[in-house]
Amino acid sequence: MRIATIKGHVTSTVKHRSLEGWRLLIAVPESPDLAPQVVIDNLGAAIGQRVMISSDGSEARKMVGSQLSPARWSVMGIIDPERDLAL
């Protein structure tokens, strides 16, 4: 699990069938040596929000309902800025 900030939405005219209807976002991890990731979001994270993301592909594939899905990263939680002790 990593902490990341949502920077934008992903738009795709062609994608794997298992990802149709899912919200895809760009999440930038706080660690500067890690690359941005495309994440599946079912929690409604907004641009600029800090979130917890997970690279557990088996859980992401369970979310989309297909073991053949290329999904790997997903939003696991939204960090409440009023309760965030790291700020």
Secondary structure, 3 states (H helix, E strand, C coil): CEEEEEEEECCCCCCCHHHCCCEEEEEEECCCCCCCEEEEECCCCCCCCEEEEECCHHHHHHHHCCCCCCCCCEEEEECCCCCCCCC
